[in-house]
């Protein structure tokens, strides 16, 4: 989901921690990936859903939420890996689209 990827990248760029309200304020009028306030919760939930499907069994969640403070947090060791993944995605956007690469001749 492109919106989820944009949110995850933004939280990563912030150093791994932000509040629900900050995410909402940033993405409600985002120039390339706006997310309506009513859809933001689903976008954040989709990040957790993807990790449950592709992450190792028993791993902690990538995006953790403190329910009382409404803070989202990504553990520090995961931040560097996400930054590298986003750098690769910038260099090779075709990898995220799932398009076949041109055959090597």
JOBELWO-V898482 format. One line per field, one symbol per residue. psi: psi as a letter, one per 30 degrees, with the letter a starting at -180 (. if undefined). A space follows every 10 residues. Layout:
# JOBELWO-V898482
psi=???
This chain:
# JOBELWO-V898482
psi=jeeeeeeeee eeffgfklle eeeeeefehk efikkkeffe eeeeeeeeee eeeflkkgll kejkkjeefh kkkkkeffee eeeeeeeeee eiffeffgkk lkkk.
